Amino acid sequence: MDEKIKILVLSDHPLSPSGVGTQTKYMIEAMLKTGKYKFVCLGGAIKHENYQPVKTEEWGDDFVVYPVDGYGNQEMLRSVIRSERPNILWFMTDPRFWGWLWHMEDEIRPLLPMVYYHVWDNYPPPTYNRPSYESTDVVACISKLTKDVVSEVVPHHEEVHYVPHSVNTEIFCKLPSEEVEGHRFQALPDSEGKTIFFWNNRNARRKQSGSLLFWFNTFLNKVGRDKALLLMHTDPKDPHGQDLDSIIRYLDLANGQVYLSKNKVPPESMSMMYNLADCTINISDAEGFGLSTLESLACETPIIATKTGGLQEQVTDGENEFGVGIEPTSRAIIGSQEIPWIYEDRLSEEVVVAAMEKIHNMDREEKELLGHMGRQHVLNNYNMEKFAKQWDEILSHTVEKFGSWDTRTDYKSWRLSEVK
């Protein structure tokens, strides 16, 4: 096709620091570099200073973001589709946010195909998602678990693909030791000789931020309260999480045991935080992928991670572990009116404290070996070149197979079924 493929994106704002926003940006920039695509984005999920369209200096009219509240709405989408005439609608994040979108698939799909970059956390297979999957032309899955459950729910779907997240390994990499030590002396002046654990997540319930503080306190009581520190990059007052400041005061962890990094920082500063740490922790009870652990491994910093969702394929390649992977202590079926059932993978204090002790007791050479192996795991399986190649193949194939507008093919609003 002579003209560029125009893709309408619904997602977190691609210039925002969220995991969804970051992966959206990675996909867009990788496709723009091919010279074959242009993007119109409805960028949501953040509070905007204004609603003026945003363009980047590098990409100009090929990458335009319209700030929206939430993820937009039906009337807005109808207007954008008619005015922009995109070839593909690409959308990402938890399916709970897209009910309104699937409810209008009969309006969208006669004109253009829908490609969903699917986030899902756990088993049992979500059969209640079947209508959504069947209303989507292409389902790209962020983890092996996600692909497994989608394939089980809609085994007849021909376009279900495994496309794991990626990371910029030029930014997230091992930094010179002199540079790291100089920054450590300034940022963590009393960290000499201590094991540094890093936690980089939103302060939300499923991330287990409060549990981590209580369990880190238990760990300190075992190894010595001056032997380790925990650096947490998060908002301690996030309304969706716990009051971390109160917990820190209650546990007497404000004397060099816990440091809070509250401000948003650029990727280069985040890379330095991973380099400062001996280990990055993610003990979420549900995690579609877990970008912080991937970034940590890219920086050659080992991880402690729950073997849940996408975390389990990061912490091990099936033969080696790149830190400490923790099997769930228990599983609880939780749910809501929108999601009737899904597992929550819970950990106990004992197994998390034991994992921290294991890292704490490792010598420097052992941690460096784990970190080196972890980065190689990232380079082998989550590199940007592979990520870009997969998306280029999927998007090009989508246009060729399904078409759009005057060339739209292979779409039927009905299905024949045999009644026995």
Backbone torsions as a table, in degrees:
resi	resn	phi	psi	omega
1	MET	NA	134.9	-172.3
2	ASP	-75.0	-43.4	-179.2
3	GLU	-79.7	158.7	178.7
4	LYS	-68.6	147.4	176.3
5	ILE	-76.4	120.7	-179.7
6	LYS	-95.2	127.9	-177.6
7	ILE	-119.5	126.2	173.7
8	LEU	-91.7	122.8	-174.4
9	VAL	-110.3	129.1	170.9
10	LEU	-116.3	119.8	-174.7
11	SER	-174.1	-176.4	166.0
12	ASP	-58.6	152.8	177.6
13	HIS	-53.3	124.3	-174.8
14	PRO	-69.2	-5.4	174.3
15	LEU	-106.3	11.9	177.1
16	SER	-92.4	160.6	-175.2
17	PRO	-85.5	2.7	-178.9
18	SER	-66.4	160.4	178.4
19	GLY	-60.2	-42.8	178.6
20	VAL	-64.7	-43.4	178.0
21	GLY	-62.6	-41.3	-179.6
22	THR	-63.4	-46.0	-179.6
23	GLN	-67.5	-35.2	175.2
24	THR	-62.1	-44.3	178.4
25	LYS	-63.2	-43.5	178.6
26	TYR	-58.1	-44.8	-179.6
27	MET	-62.6	-47.7	-177.1
28	ILE	-61.5	-49.6	-177.3
29	GLU	-64.4	-38.2	178.3
30	ALA	-63.3	-40.4	179.9
31	MET	-72.6	-36.5	178.3
32	LEU	-62.0	-33.8	-179.4
33	LYS	-65.9	-20.5	177.8
34	THR	-76.1	-19.3	-177.0
35	GLY	77.8	7.1	-174.8
36	LYS	-102.0	-9.1	-168.4
37	TYR	-130.9	159.9	167.3
38	LYS	-142.1	153.6	-170.2
39	PHE	-131.1	136.3	168.4
40	VAL	-118.5	122.6	-172.7
41	CYS	-120.5	136.8	165.0
42	LEU	-98.0	102.6	-173.5
43	GLY	-93.9	113.8	-176.1
44	GLY	-120.9	-161.3	173.6
45	ALA	69.3	12.4	173.8
46	ILE	-138.3	164.8	175.9
47	LYS	-85.7	125.7	-175.0
48	HIS	-99.0	142.3	174.3
49	GLU	-72.8	-35.1	174.6
50	ASN	-153.1	175.0	-174.9
51	TYR	-116.1	26.6	176.5
52	GLN	-76.0	142.7	177.1
53	PRO	-57.1	143.4	-178.9
54	VAL	-112.8	129.2	173.5
55	LYS	-123.2	150.4	176.3
56	THR	-94.9	149.9	-179.8
57	GLU	-63.2	-36.0	-176.0
58	GLU	-70.6	-38.7	-170.3
59	TRP	-110.8	-12.6	174.5
60	GLY	54.2	-129.3	-175.7
61	ASP	-71.0	-10.4	178.4
62	ASP	-80.2	-8.5	-178.1
63	PHE	-145.3	93.6	-177.0
64	VAL	-119.2	131.5	-180.0
65	VAL	-117.0	125.3	174.0
66	TYR	-102.8	111.7	179.1
67	PRO	-63.3	135.8	178.8
68	VAL	-137.0	157.5	172.6
69	ASP	-81.6	141.4	-176.2
70	GLY	62.8	-123.1	173.8
71	TYR	-126.5	20.7	-176.2
72	GLY	96.0	-169.7	179.5
73	ASN	-150.5	176.5	-174.0
74	GLN	-63.0	-46.1	-178.2
75	GLU	-63.2	-41.7	178.6
76	MET	-62.0	-43.0	-178.4
77	LEU	-66.3	-42.3	177.3
78	ARG	-56.3	-43.9	-178.1
79	SER	-65.4	-45.7	-177.9
80	VAL	-65.7	-41.9	179.9
81	ILE	-61.1	-43.0	-178.5
82	ARG	-70.9	-36.7	-177.0
83	SER	-80.9	-35.8	-176.5
84	GLU	-93.3	-24.1	-178.2
85	ARG	48.1	58.9	-179.9
86	PRO	-69.9	159.8	177.1
87	ASN	-87.9	-25.4	-177.8
88	ILE	-143.9	142.5	167.6
89	LEU	-103.9	118.0	-178.6
90	TRP	-114.1	128.7	-179.6
91	PHE	-141.3	154.8	-174.0
92	MET	-147.9	150.5	166.7
93	THR	124.7	-171.9	-175.7
94	ASP	-55.9	135.3	-177.6
95	PRO	-62.5	-18.6	178.5
96	ARG	-58.3	-24.9	-177.0
97	PHE	-86.7	-4.4	-170.2
98	TRP	-116.6	14.8	177.3
99	GLY	-55.8	-44.2	-179.9
100	TRP	-62.3	-31.2	-178.8
101	LEU	-73.4	-47.4	179.3
102	TRP	-66.0	-26.5	178.2
103	HIS	-67.0	-17.1	178.4
104	MET	-114.8	21.1	-179.9
105	GLU	-62.0	-27.4	178.8
106	ASP	-68.7	-19.1	174.0
107	GLU	-87.5	-34.7	-172.8
108	ILE	-83.2	-50.1	-168.1
109	ARG	-69.9	-22.9	170.6
110	PRO	-64.0	-19.4	-177.0
111	LEU	-101.2	-38.3	-175.3
112	LEU	-158.2	153.6	-180.0
113	PRO	-77.2	154.2	178.3
114	MET	-109.5	128.9	178.5
115	VAL	-118.2	121.3	-176.5
116	TYR	-112.5	121.8	172.5
117	TYR	-89.1	102.8	-161.2
118	HIS	-91.2	128.4	175.2
119	VAL	-105.9	119.5	174.5
120	TRP	-145.3	144.6	-167.3
121	ASP	-98.3	-33.8	-166.7
122	ASN	-165.4	172.6	171.2
123	TYR	-80.3	175.5	-8.1
124	PRO	-66.5	162.8	-178.7
125	PRO	-53.7	129.6	-177.1
126	PRO	-82.0	78.1	-178.7
127	THR	-61.2	-22.8	177.8
128	TYR	-68.1	-13.3	175.8
129	ASN	-86.6	-4.0	-174.2
130	ARG	-53.4	-47.5	179.9
131	PRO	-58.2	-35.2	179.3
132	SER	-68.5	-45.8	178.9
133	TYR	-61.8	-40.8	-179.0
134	GLU	-71.4	-16.8	178.3
135	SER	-93.1	10.2	-176.6
136	THR	-124.3	130.9	-177.3
137	ASP	-69.8	-41.0	-178.2
138	VAL	-134.3	129.2	176.0
139	VAL	-114.8	113.0	175.8
140	ALA	-101.5	129.4	-169.2
141	CYS	-109.0	133.9	-173.6
142	ILE	-76.6	-17.6	-178.1
143	SER	-142.7	165.3	176.7
144	LYS	-63.6	-37.7	177.7
145	LEU	-60.8	-45.2	-179.8
146	THR	-59.0	-46.0	179.5
147	LYS	-63.0	-39.2	179.5
148	ASP	-60.7	-46.4	-176.2
149	VAL	-71.7	-36.8	178.4
150	VAL	-65.3	-43.0	-179.5
151	SER	-64.1	-30.8	177.8
152	GLU	-76.0	-35.5	-178.9
153	VAL	-74.4	-39.8	-179.4
154	VAL	-129.3	70.4	-176.6
155	PRO	-61.6	-19.8	-178.9
156	HIS	-84.7	-10.4	-176.6
157	HIS	-70.2	125.9	-174.7
158	GLU	-85.7	-13.7	-173.9
159	GLU	-123.4	67.7	173.8
160	VAL	-118.5	120.6	-172.2
161	HIS	-127.2	149.8	174.7
162	TYR	-96.6	113.4	179.8
163	VAL	-132.7	87.0	-177.7
164	PRO	-68.2	161.0	176.7
165	HIS	-61.6	164.9	177.7
166	SER	-131.3	177.2	-178.9
167	VAL	-147.9	146.6	177.4
168	ASN	-78.5	99.3	-174.4
169	THR	-77.6	-4.2	172.9
170	GLU	-82.0	-32.0	175.9
171	ILE	-87.1	-47.1	-179.6
172	PHE	-91.4	96.3	-175.3
173	CYS	-155.0	172.4	178.7
174	LYS	-75.3	126.8	-177.8
175	LEU	-96.4	158.7	179.2
176	PRO	-55.9	136.2	-174.7
177	SER	-59.9	-35.5	-179.6
178	GLU	-64.5	-39.9	179.3
179	GLU	-66.4	-42.2	-179.4
180	VAL	-65.8	-44.8	-178.9
181	GLU	-63.4	-38.8	178.1
182	GLY	-63.3	-40.7	178.8
183	HIS	-70.1	-39.2	179.5
184	ARG	-61.1	-41.1	-179.2
185	PHE	-61.9	-36.0	-179.3
186	GLN	-80.0	-45.3	-173.1
187	ALA	-82.4	-35.2	-177.3
188	LEU	-130.1	71.2	-170.4
189	PRO	-61.6	-25.3	-178.3
190	ASP	-106.2	29.9	-176.1
191	SER	-96.4	-0.8	-177.9
192	GLU	-55.6	125.0	177.0
193	GLY	78.9	2.1	-178.7
194	LYS	-99.3	149.7	170.5
195	THR	-78.3	126.4	-176.8
196	ILE	-105.0	117.7	174.0
197	PHE	-101.9	141.8	-177.6
198	PHE	-122.5	137.7	177.8
199	TRP	-130.5	117.6	-177.2
200	ASN	-126.5	95.4	-177.9
201	ASN	-154.1	164.9	167.9
202	ARG	-71.3	142.0	176.9
203	ASN	-77.3	82.8	-179.1
204	ALA	-129.7	159.6	-171.3
205	ARG	-55.3	-47.7	-175.3
206	ARG	-67.9	-15.5	-179.7
207	LYS	-80.1	-12.9	173.8
208	GLN	63.7	39.1	-177.9
209	SER	-64.5	-42.2	179.3
210	GLY	-66.9	-43.0	177.0
211	SER	-58.2	-42.9	-179.3
212	LEU	-59.2	-42.1	180.0
213	LEU	-64.3	-44.4	179.1
214	PHE	-64.1	-40.7	-177.3
215	TRP	-74.7	-32.3	174.4
216	PHE	-65.2	-37.0	176.0
217	ASN	-61.4	-42.5	176.2
218	THR	-62.0	-42.7	177.6
219	PHE	-58.7	-44.8	179.1
220	LEU	-62.8	-38.3	178.5
221	ASN	-63.7	-25.8	179.7
222	LYS	-84.0	-42.2	-172.8
223	VAL	-100.0	-14.2	-176.5
224	GLY	117.6	130.8	-172.1
225	ARG	-73.9	-6.4	176.6
226	ASP	-110.7	17.6	-174.1
227	LYS	-103.1	-10.1	-176.5
228	ALA	-156.8	161.5	173.2
229	LEU	-141.5	158.2	179.8
230	LEU	-120.2	121.4	175.6
231	LEU	-102.5	121.0	-178.0
232	MET	-115.7	118.3	176.5
233	HIS	-97.9	100.1	-173.0
234	THR	-170.7	172.9	174.6
235	ASP	-97.4	108.7	-176.6
236	PRO	-66.3	-14.3	-178.5
237	LYS	-111.7	18.2	179.1
238	ASP	-55.6	126.6	-177.9
239	PRO	-63.1	-17.3	178.9
240	HIS	-92.4	2.4	-178.8
241	GLY	-128.4	-165.4	-179.0
242	GLN	-92.3	160.6	176.7
243	ASP	-78.7	93.3	-174.4
244	LEU	-68.5	-33.1	177.7
245	ASP	-59.2	-42.6	-179.8
246	SER	-65.0	-41.1	179.5
247	ILE	-64.9	-42.1	-179.7
248	ILE	-61.4	-42.7	178.3
249	ARG	-65.8	-43.9	-177.8
250	TYR	-60.4	-39.7	-177.1
251	LEU	-89.0	1.3	-179.7
252	ASP	58.3	51.3	-178.4
253	LEU	-109.7	15.8	-175.1
254	ALA	-96.0	12.8	-178.1
255	ASN	-110.4	48.9	178.6
256	GLY	92.7	2.0	179.1
257	GLN	-87.0	-37.3	-178.8
258	VAL	-130.2	130.3	174.1
259	TYR	-115.4	139.4	177.5
260	LEU	-110.1	127.5	172.3
261	SER	-104.7	105.6	-168.9
262	LYS	-98.7	-22.6	-172.3
263	ASN	-90.2	147.9	174.2
264	LYS	-68.1	137.0	-176.3
265	VAL	-130.5	157.7	178.1
266	PRO	-72.3	163.9	-178.4
267	PRO	-55.4	-34.9	-179.3
268	GLU	-63.3	-38.5	177.4
269	SER	-70.5	-34.9	176.6
270	MET	-65.1	-39.8	177.6
271	SER	-59.5	-39.3	178.2
272	MET	-63.3	-39.1	179.1
273	MET	-61.8	-42.2	177.3
274	TYR	-62.6	-38.5	-179.7
275	ASN	-68.7	-30.4	177.2
276	LEU	-66.8	-29.8	-170.0
277	ALA	-84.5	152.7	169.2
278	ASP	-85.6	-24.1	-176.2
279	CYS	-161.9	141.7	173.5
280	THR	-105.6	136.5	-174.8
281	ILE	-111.8	135.9	168.3
282	ASN	-141.5	107.5	-178.3
283	ILE	-114.9	33.7	179.1
284	SER	-57.6	148.5	175.6
285	ASP	-87.8	-8.3	175.3
286	ALA	-154.7	128.1	-176.1
287	GLU	-153.4	110.6	179.4
288	GLY	-58.4	-46.1	177.0
289	PHE	-137.5	-63.1	-178.1
290	GLY	94.1	79.5	-173.5
291	LEU	-70.6	-31.2	-176.2
292	SER	-62.7	-35.8	179.1
293	THR	-70.2	-35.4	177.3
294	LEU	-66.0	-43.0	177.4
295	GLU	-62.5	-39.5	179.2
296	SER	-62.0	-48.1	179.5
297	LEU	-61.9	-37.2	177.6
298	ALA	-61.8	-29.6	177.6
299	CYS	-87.8	6.7	179.5
300	GLU	66.6	31.7	174.4
301	THR	-108.2	120.1	-179.0
302	PRO	-60.5	165.2	-176.8
303	ILE	-129.0	154.1	164.1
304	ILE	-111.1	124.4	-174.5
305	ALA	-147.0	142.9	170.3
306	THR	-65.2	136.8	176.0
307	LYS	-82.1	75.2	-179.9
308	THR	-138.4	154.8	174.7
309	GLY	46.6	-136.1	179.9
310	GLY	-76.7	-13.6	179.4
311	LEU	-63.8	-35.6	-173.9
312	GLN	-65.8	-29.3	179.0
313	GLU	-85.4	-8.3	173.8
314	GLN	-88.6	-41.9	-173.2
315	VAL	-74.5	-17.1	178.7
316	THR	-149.5	150.3	173.3
317	ASP	-100.5	11.2	-177.9
318	GLY	100.4	-21.3	178.2
319	GLU	-119.3	-43.2	-177.7
320	ASN	-115.5	148.6	171.9
321	GLU	-108.0	141.2	-176.6
322	PHE	-105.5	49.1	-174.9
323	GLY	142.0	-130.9	178.5
324	VAL	-130.6	114.5	173.8
325	GLY	-93.6	132.8	-174.7
326	ILE	-113.4	119.2	174.9
327	GLU	-67.4	140.9	178.3
328	PRO	-55.1	134.8	176.8
329	THR	-71.8	-36.8	178.0
330	SER	-153.0	161.2	177.4
331	ARG	-127.0	134.0	177.7
332	ALA	-121.3	136.1	172.5
333	ILE	-82.0	118.9	176.5
334	ILE	-119.1	176.9	-179.6
335	GLY	175.3	-173.0	-179.0
336	SER	-156.0	-175.4	177.0
337	GLN	-66.4	-31.4	179.9
338	GLU	-83.7	-36.4	-179.0
339	ILE	-122.1	94.2	-173.5
340	PRO	-61.6	-31.7	179.7
341	TRP	-154.4	144.5	171.4
342	ILE	-168.4	148.1	177.9
343	TYR	-76.2	143.6	165.7
344	GLU	-111.7	124.2	-177.1
345	ASP	-96.3	103.8	-174.3
346	ARG	-94.2	145.5	174.6
347	LEU	-112.0	158.2	176.1
348	SER	-102.3	160.9	177.0
349	GLU	-58.3	-40.2	-174.8
350	GLU	-61.3	-44.8	-175.7
351	VAL	-73.0	-32.4	178.9
352	VAL	-71.9	-44.0	177.5
353	VAL	-61.9	-40.5	178.6
354	ALA	-62.8	-38.5	178.4
355	ALA	-65.5	-41.7	177.7
356	MET	-64.6	-39.9	177.1
357	GLU	-62.4	-39.5	-179.9
358	LYS	-60.9	-45.7	177.4
359	ILE	-65.3	-43.8	-177.9
360	HIS	-59.9	-36.1	-176.3
361	ASN	-86.0	-6.3	177.2
362	MET	-72.0	146.1	173.3
363	ASP	-82.5	168.6	-175.0
364	ARG	-58.1	-41.7	-177.6
365	GLU	-63.4	-39.5	-179.5
366	GLU	-66.5	-41.8	178.1
367	LYS	-66.9	-37.7	178.4
368	GLU	-65.6	-37.7	177.9
369	LEU	-64.9	-44.6	177.3
370	LEU	-59.6	-42.4	-179.9
371	GLY	-64.7	-41.8	179.1
372	HIS	-63.7	-43.6	178.2
373	MET	-64.4	-37.3	179.6
374	GLY	-64.2	-42.4	178.3
375	ARG	-64.8	-39.2	178.8
376	GLN	-63.4	-36.8	175.5
377	HIS	-60.0	-43.1	178.0
378	VAL	-64.4	-46.4	-178.4
379	LEU	-63.3	-34.8	-178.1
380	ASN	-75.1	-36.8	-167.4
381	ASN	-118.1	-18.9	-174.1
382	TYR	-130.9	27.2	-176.2
383	ASN	-75.1	156.1	-174.8
384	MET	-67.5	-32.2	-179.9
385	GLU	-63.7	-44.4	178.8
386	LYS	-65.4	-43.1	178.6
387	PHE	-58.2	-47.1	-179.3
388	ALA	-65.6	-42.2	-179.1
389	LYS	-62.7	-42.8	179.5
390	GLN	-62.2	-45.9	-177.7
391	TRP	-68.0	-38.5	177.8
392	ASP	-61.8	-43.6	179.6
393	GLU	-64.8	-43.4	-178.4
394	ILE	-65.8	-46.9	-176.0
395	LEU	-69.6	-41.2	177.5
396	SER	-64.0	-43.8	179.2
397	HIS	-62.9	-38.8	180.0
398	THR	-60.9	-45.1	179.2
399	VAL	-66.0	-42.5	-178.8
400	GLU	-66.4	-41.2	-176.0
401	LYS	-78.9	-43.9	-171.0
402	PHE	-102.7	-25.0	-177.8
403	GLY	65.5	-174.7	176.5
404	SER	-157.8	149.2	178.5
405	TRP	54.9	-114.6	-175.4
406	ASP	-68.5	-20.4	-178.2
407	THR	-105.1	9.8	-176.1
408	ARG	-63.7	125.4	-179.2
409	THR	-134.8	170.8	171.0
410	ASP	61.7	25.0	175.5
411	TYR	-119.0	127.6	175.1
412	LYS	-127.9	137.5	178.5
413	SER	-87.0	6.7	-178.6
414	TRP	-139.5	166.9	-179.9
415	ARG	-144.4	137.3	176.2
416	LEU	-88.9	130.8	177.5
417	SER	-130.5	142.7	178.7
418	GLU	-83.7	126.1	177.8
419	VAL	-99.0	121.0	-178.1
420	LYS	-102.2	NA	NA
